[in-house]
């Protein structure tokens, strides 16, 4: 059973976008703080009325956000 729900974060032109790795959730926010709140709300809504065990998730999971940074290579 997973104790951590993972999200991949990327920066678009205007918004940060979070894509769930463990759950089918996508959300966005103008700041990382707003995005963190939106992720938490989206997870709560996604699991509302459901048993976390049905998703192979611990009843009290943590959320891990991985931010992808662009790599600039100078030649």
Backbone as a chain_set.jsonl record, in Angstrom:
{"seq": "XXXXXXXXXXXXXXXXXXXXXXXXXXXXXXXXXXXXXXXXXXXXXXXXXXXXXXXXXXXXXXXXXXXXXXXXXXX", "coords": {"N": [[0.838, -1.169, 0.0], [0.58, 2.208, -0.871], [2.132, 4.915, 0.723], [2.687, 7.387, -0.066], [1.557, 9.841, -2.272], [2.306, 10.742, -5.463], [3.248, 13.595, -7.448], [4.031, 15.16, -10.521], [5.53, 18.141, -11.285], [5.445, 20.849, -13.491], [6.498, 23.844, -15.197], [4.513, 26.006, -16.944], [3.765, 28.527, -19.426], [2.37, 30.44, -17.924], [1.314, 29.175, -15.668], [1.943, 26.799, -13.018], [1.862, 23.336, -13.432], [0.437, 20.371, -12.254], [0.723, 16.928, -12.457], [-0.712, 13.919, -11.631], [0.949, 10.993, -10.585], [0.288, 8.66, -9.33], [-2.464, 8.831, -9.138], [-5.21, 9.71, -11.258], [-5.074, 12.711, -11.74], [-5.036, 16.119, -12.555], [-3.965, 19.384, -12.091], [-3.634, 22.967, -11.605], [-1.78, 26.03, -10.822], [-1.055, 29.476, -10.12], [1.096, 30.064, -8.483], [3.558, 28.188, -6.581], [2.661, 27.739, -3.994], [-0.121, 28.086, -4.259], [-0.582, 26.012, -6.037], [0.095, 23.779, -4.45], [-1.99, 23.844, -2.562], [-4.136, 23.423, -4.322], [-3.549, 20.847, -5.249], [-3.813, 19.327, -2.908], [-6.56, 19.731, -2.376], [-7.642, 18.622, -4.719], [-6.881, 15.925, -4.473], [-8.295, 15.223, -2.15], [-10.93, 15.568, -3.091], [-10.945, 13.684, -5.145], [-10.716, 11.288, -3.751], [-12.902, 11.38, -2.139], [-15.602, 9.845, -0.575], [-14.704, 7.407, -1.343], [-12.845, 4.385, -0.789], [-9.575, 4.549, 0.256], [-8.038, 2.261, 0.085], [-8.985, 0.964, -2.15], [-7.592, 2.19, -4.136], [-5.106, 1.372, -3.618], [-3.857, 2.87, -1.637], [-2.603, 4.193, 1.376], [-4.588, 4.955, 4.295], [-3.893, 7.449, 5.416], [-2.214, 9.217, 3.619], [0.824, 10.841, 2.415], [1.758, 13.671, 0.399], [3.85, 13.991, -2.359], [5.639, 16.3, -4.196], [7.247, 16.672, -7.205], [9.359, 18.821, -8.787], [10.03, 19.701, -12.036], [12.849, 20.986, -13.497], [14.03, 23.06, -16.109], [16.857, 22.256, -18.1], [19.669, 24.029, -18.972], [21.97, 23.924, -21.394], [25.175, 24.888, -22.073], [27.249, 25.383, -24.759]], "CA": [[0.0, 0.0, 0.0], [1.402, 3.411, -1.008], [1.981, 5.932, 1.756], [2.989, 8.679, -0.69], [0.926, 10.115, -3.562], [3.297, 11.558, -6.166], [2.863, 14.503, -8.521], [5.105, 15.751, -11.321], [5.233, 19.559, -11.466], [6.186, 21.532, -14.554], [6.145, 25.255, -15.317], [4.055, 26.426, -18.26], [4.001, 29.949, -19.666], [1.791, 31.253, -16.858], [0.926, 28.371, -14.513], [2.568, 25.529, -12.674], [0.919, 22.253, -13.695], [0.721, 19.146, -11.508], [0.143, 15.706, -13.014], [-0.613, 12.814, -10.694], [1.609, 9.772, -11.035], [-0.434, 7.549, -8.723], [-3.893, 9.038, -9.346], [-5.519, 10.458, -12.485], [-5.398, 14.072, -11.318], [-4.245, 17.211, -13.131], [-4.411, 20.676, -11.585], [-2.655, 24.019, -11.87], [-1.796, 27.193, -9.946], [-0.123, 30.532, -10.542], [2.286, 29.969, -7.632], [3.726, 26.851, -6.013], [1.785, 27.652, -2.82], [-1.48, 27.86, -4.769], [-0.59, 24.676, -6.615], [0.074, 22.811, -3.351], [-3.364, 23.834, -2.045], [-4.997, 22.814, -5.341], [-3.268, 19.408, -5.261], [-4.431, 18.74, -1.712], [-8.009, 19.748, -2.592], [-7.964, 17.673, -5.789], [-6.753, 14.564, -3.921], [-9.429, 15.023, -1.243], [-12.131, 15.39, -3.912], [-10.81, 12.429, -5.893], [-10.903, 10.156, -2.841], [-14.123, 11.576, -1.357], [-16.585, 8.779, -0.697], [-14.025, 6.193, -1.808], [-11.91, 3.774, 0.142], [-8.209, 4.658, -0.279], [-7.524, 0.907, -0.184], [-9.357, 0.621, -3.532], [-6.559, 2.785, -4.981], [-3.861, 0.878, -3.042], [-3.283, 4.004, -0.936], [-2.75, 4.211, 2.827], [-5.653, 5.878, 4.71], [-3.329, 8.766, 5.743], [-1.028, 9.363, 2.776], [1.517, 12.116, 2.231], [1.841, 14.07, -1.006], [5.198, 14.359, -2.784], [5.634, 17.069, -5.435], [8.552, 16.715, -7.866], [9.393, 19.935, -9.724], [10.953, 19.526, -13.16], [13.521, 22.229, -13.879], [14.663, 22.95, -17.43], [18.322, 22.237, -18.098], [20.251, 24.85, -20.026], [23.303, 23.448, -21.719], [25.968, 25.889, -22.798], [28.327, 24.719, -25.5]], "C": [[0.894, 1.248, 0.0], [1.082, 4.405, 0.104], [2.194, 7.335, 1.182], [2.283, 8.749, -2.048], [1.835, 11.109, -4.276], [2.68, 12.401, -7.281], [4.106, 15.036, -9.206], [4.677, 17.185, -11.628], [6.082, 20.107, -12.606], [5.687, 22.971, -14.634], [5.753, 25.54, -16.748], [4.374, 27.9, -18.437], [3.528, 30.809, -18.496], [1.559, 30.468, -15.57], [1.884, 27.211, -14.266], [1.491, 24.464, -12.853], [1.375, 21.01, -12.946], [-0.01, 17.991, -12.162], [0.369, 14.572, -12.028], [0.055, 11.608, -11.326], [0.819, 8.567, -10.548], [-1.946, 7.633, -8.913], [-4.092, 9.88, -10.604], [-6.012, 11.851, -12.115], [-4.462, 15.027, -12.039], [-4.831, 18.501, -12.58], [-3.323, 21.702, -11.845], [-2.783, 25.135, -10.85], [-0.785, 28.207, -10.425], [1.17, 30.508, -9.742], [2.393, 28.533, -7.12], [2.85, 26.664, -4.771], [0.344, 27.372, -3.244], [-1.604, 26.451, -5.335], [-0.66, 23.61, -5.53], [-1.325, 22.705, -2.756], [-4.31, 23.141, -3.026], [-4.791, 21.301, -5.412], [-3.962, 18.735, -4.083], [-5.949, 18.666, -1.88], [-8.419, 18.716, -3.652], [-7.884, 16.227, -5.294], [-7.939, 14.265, -3.009], [-10.717, 14.784, -2.035], [-12.113, 14.056, -4.659], [-11.126, 11.217, -5.014], [-12.186, 10.255, -2.01], [-15.137, 10.467, -1.636], [-16.006, 7.463, -1.177], [-13.164, 5.624, -0.682], [-10.511, 3.902, -0.457], [-7.615, 3.295, -0.623], [-7.872, 0.47, -1.604], [-8.34, 1.16, -4.539], [-5.167, 2.344, -4.54], [-3.095, 2.001, -2.332], [-3.592, 3.889, 0.554], [-3.851, 5.21, 3.215], [-5.162, 7.289, 5.052], [-2.064, 9.017, 4.927], [-0.41, 10.751, 2.863], [1.527, 12.409, 0.735], [3.264, 14.525, -1.291], [5.101, 15.064, -4.128], [7.059, 17.134, -5.968], [8.516, 17.812, -8.928], [10.455, 19.681, -10.781], [11.533, 20.886, -13.529], [14.145, 22.054, -15.26], [16.172, 23.031, -17.299], [18.795, 23.082, -19.272], [21.686, 24.427, -20.23], [24.011, 24.516, -22.548], [27.142, 25.173, -23.474], [29.448, 25.685, -25.78]], "O": [[1.847, 1.334, 0.775], [-0.081, 4.696, 0.386], [1.922, 8.338, 1.842], [2.397, 7.836, -2.866], [2.106, 12.192, -3.757], [1.737, 11.99, -7.956], [5.11, 15.329, -8.557], [3.594, 17.414, -12.166], [7.286, 19.858, -12.675], [4.581, 23.276, -14.188], [6.55, 25.348, -17.667], [5.166, 28.461, -17.68], [4.187, 31.777, -18.117], [1.605, 31.046, -14.484], [2.541, 26.715, -15.181], [0.34, 24.669, -12.469], [2.548, 20.638, -12.993], [-1.217, 18.061, -12.397], [1.502, 14.296, -11.636], [-0.239, 11.248, -12.466], [0.692, 7.571, -11.26], [-2.634, 6.614, -8.857], [-3.224, 10.675, -10.964], [-7.208, 12.136, -12.168], [-3.258, 14.789, -12.128], [-6.047, 18.696, -12.599], [-2.217, 21.351, -12.257], [-3.759, 25.195, -10.102], [0.214, 27.86, -11.053], [2.224, 30.885, -10.253], [1.44, 27.758, -7.213], [2.352, 25.567, -4.52], [-0.329, 26.524, -2.658], [-2.616, 25.78, -5.133], [-1.4, 22.636, -5.671], [-1.798, 21.604, -2.476], [-5.178, 22.368, -2.619], [-5.749, 20.554, -5.614], [-4.615, 17.703, -4.24], [-6.556, 17.645, -1.558], [-9.424, 18.023, -3.494], [-8.721, 15.399, -5.654], [-8.524, 13.185, -3.082], [-11.503, 13.901, -1.692], [-13.14, 13.389, -4.786], [-11.726, 10.245, -5.473], [-12.521, 9.333, -1.266], [-15.48, 10.193, -2.786], [-16.745, 6.503, -1.396], [-12.81, 6.332, 0.261], [-10.274, 3.419, -1.564], [-6.782, 3.189, -1.523], [-7.136, -0.312, -2.204], [-8.235, 0.654, -5.656], [-4.165, 2.871, -5.023], [-1.869, 2.082, -2.407], [-4.704, 3.532, 0.942], [-4.029, 6.216, 2.528], [-5.944, 8.237, 4.982], [-0.964, 9.028, 5.477], [-1.04, 11.704, 3.322], [1.33, 11.515, -0.089], [3.821, 15.344, -0.56], [4.556, 14.517, -5.087], [7.969, 17.591, -5.277], [7.724, 17.736, -9.868], [11.627, 19.472, -10.467], [10.795, 21.823, -13.836], [14.726, 21.008, -15.549], [16.696, 23.786, -16.48], [18.379, 22.878, -20.413], [22.517, 24.559, -19.332], [23.509, 24.974, -23.575], [27.913, 24.459, -22.833], [30.446, 25.31, -26.395]]}, "num_chains": 1, "name": "protein.A"}
